[in-house]
Amino acid sequence: MNFKIPTLVSALAVMFFSQSALAQEAPKYSYVEAFKPFFYTQTGTPTRSASGQPGHAYWQNSASYNLDVSLNEAKNELTGTAEITYTNNSPDKLGFLWLQLDQNLFAKDSRGNAVVPTSGSRNGAHGEEFDGGYKIKSVKLDGKDVKYTITDTRMQIDLPAELKALGGVAKIKIEYSFLSPKYGSDRMGIQDTKNGKIFTIAQWYPRICVYDDVMGWNTLPYLGASEFYLEYGDITANITVPANHYVVASGELLNSKEVYSKEEISRWDQAENSDKTVMIRSESELGKNNSTRTKTWKFKINQARDFAWASSPAFILDAAKINLPSGKKSLAISAYPVESVGKEAWSRSTEYTKSAIEHYSAKWYEYTYPAATNVAGNEGGMEYPGIVFCHMDSKGGDLWGVTDHEFGHNWFPMIVGSNERLFAWMDEGFNTFINELSTEAFNKGEYYEKKNIAQMSGYIMSDGFEPIMVGPDNMKENSIGALAYFKPGMGLQILRESILGPEKFDKAFRTYVERWAFKHPTPWDFFHTMENVSGEELNWFWRGWFINKWKIDQGIKNVKYVNGDFKNGAQITVENIGQLPMPTNVQVKFKDGTQQMVKLPIEVWKRNTEWTFRINSTKEIDQVKLDPNSEIPDVDSKNNTWSSADAKPTEKVNLKEFTGTFGSKDLPMKIVFTEKSNQLFAQATGQQEFPLEYTGNNTFSLEMAQISLTFSQDKKSFTFKQSGREFKFNKE
């Protein structure tokens, strides 16, 4: 589904949240908490390996459908029959079955309607008054009436005998009808045009709930915000509509010769071999068929979790071939009204569709369906296997963006079948991430604008948002854009660009897609896979970015020249202040115009809250800056830069004056001081030598041991201080 914050609102949000994010004191960084073990509460099982792949005994049930439906254009009514073949591959016997009746969201007394606030919502029917919801005529099992109970958007069928484990099959037939909403929770609807209505039809037949090894039956009601969790199977659909309508749908059209003219079929054949868009039904051909009869369109799609379709007399149709990595072909199709025509509008839809499918196929996993169809309707953007609905008024970069996004969903969750009811970020967030790469690749970056992640820190890490792992029905509606789309998408971008690197990330991400194609992964399967394939410990990142809402805040604490002289190099101290650590990139600019980059790995923060490193240089420093490419959403940018203009005068020191052997009458030990590479080292009797840091006024320190050594002006004695105790040493 598409979710877009307007540019102005986005800019204001950045300004507001950037100012308020630090209004309350943030918790301090704890490396023990960030890197503590036992992140994974679920260890490997026969069904789900600890490596992140399906286990040796992984199973999932399947549901195939034979669907017959008729559209009454005048009444906006659909009447249909669903024949469902359900296979129980689980090791459990099943005494009942659960089905989803999503159209019941539009019943007046639905739970979904009950949670729509007075201020309005994207979900529901936008106040339309109509008799919504399913009218169930009959439910049969193996040809016989069966007892069933409907609760809101769910139906429970009681089986007269338990369905056998490991392959038991139930055959269900349901007769039903419903009135289509004009605005169906931004997922389906009816759009009026000057050449007739456009029906975009989804959630239009009873669908089996998923029974899995994680929750058993997944029966959360459909409230509108959360999306879907469905079983895979083969689906055929016979769709009867007025004869002047043209139908596009998920999958392959089986009876083209019955519904298209010879000339139109010839154009389809041409499109299947053309990289350029071919017109199938042009604007000039609209309105020529005024038949009052009906026509039936037959479609089939295999290994799919859902089926959607659209029907209208107003459709202009065009198409072009899609080239897949294996050498196979698919077909990019667009269906839109005359109102949407234009070189900056839907006349480029097929080009956009073709490019998106080809990119994702080459990058992640080959597209599996015979066609990819983009339909202009009244939806902001909604996805189904092989077909998407996008708004008829979209143009230019907006049309590219929504087309690319909705077809990206054919990978998440159509191919990788995660549980959208609970984990919207596993489809919307993953898709938002891959959209960024696709947009950069499209037409030499025609619509690409590199995002300044650092500027989004205040918004994306606002205290007002819930954690990402909260389900979409369990968060404020105005949080969904941030928590299902932008923040998880940004998290994957940070993981790719700043933590793992593109090569390691892409290999791990492709492996995740391959492992869980047409299966049901959980967040833990994703986390395990990314760690096992990349070979990196990432629990600190999952814990901070996804499970909690930890903030990132790193700063430059100190910059000083070794022994007060830039010719000896410099020591730079950075600190991790926020709860979520990150690998740290430090840019050092010198006054002669040159620069040096230092990359500190995440391991620096496994047992430190601050870290000092040395720059070996003979040049004077002009500026030190963290995250110079704005790739990390640090909530406080003010402490990310050090400038020579702000530096205090430094005291130069001659280390050779402090060398020698010193003893104490109070301790049976001697300390020997030596100078190496412009640094003073100390070695106590029987101990390893350790480096000292000059802090000014003839004083050196070893901070990790809380030791300070203050020399006299003549350098012939010093006072050793540790934990409140003092000892005097004299030079021998």
VENZI-V196064 format. One record per run of one state. SS is the DSSP state (A for helix, B for strand, O for the rest). FROM is the first residue (numbers start at 1). TO is the last residue. Records with the same first field share a line. If there is no record, write none. Layout:
BEGIN
SS=FROM-TO + FROM-TO
END
This chain:
BEGIN
O=1-6 + 21-30 + 35-47 + 49-53 + 55-61 + 73-76 + 89-93 + 101-101 + 107-110 + 115-134 + 142-143 + 146-147 + 152-153 + 164-167 + 180-182 + 185-187 + 194-195 + 202-206 + 209-210 + 213-215 + 218-231 + 243-245 + 250-251 + 254-255 + 260-261 + 272-277 + 282-282 + 286-293 + 305-308 + 313-315 + 324-328 + 337-337 + 341-345 + 364-370 + 378-380 + 385-386 + 392-395 + 409-411 + 413-415 + 417-423 + 427-427 + 445-452 + 461-471 + 475-476 + 501-501 + 517-522 + 535-538 + 548-551 + 553-553 + 565-565 + 569-569 + 577-583 + 591-594 + 601-601 + 607-609 + 616-620 + 627-633 + 635-636 + 640-640 + 647-654 + 659-659 + 664-669 + 677-678 + 685-689 + 692-692 + 697-698 + 706-706 + 712-716 + 723-724 + 732-732
A=7-20 + 31-34 + 102-106 + 111-114 + 256-259 + 262-271 + 283-285 + 338-340 + 346-363 + 396-408 + 424-426 + 428-444 + 453-460 + 472-474 + 477-500 + 502-516 + 523-534 + 539-547 + 562-564 + 566-568 + 602-606 + 637-639 + 644-646 + 655-658 + 703-705
B=48-48 + 54-54 + 62-72 + 77-88 + 94-100 + 135-141 + 144-145 + 148-151 + 154-163 + 168-179 + 183-184 + 188-193 + 196-201 + 207-208 + 211-212 + 216-217 + 232-242 + 246-249 + 252-253 + 278-281 + 294-304 + 309-312 + 316-323 + 329-336 + 371-377 + 381-384 + 387-391 + 412-412 + 416-416 + 552-552 + 554-561 + 570-576 + 584-590 + 595-600 + 610-615 + 621-626 + 634-634 + 641-643 + 660-663 + 670-676 + 679-684 + 690-691 + 693-696 + 699-702 + 707-711 + 717-722 + 725-731
END
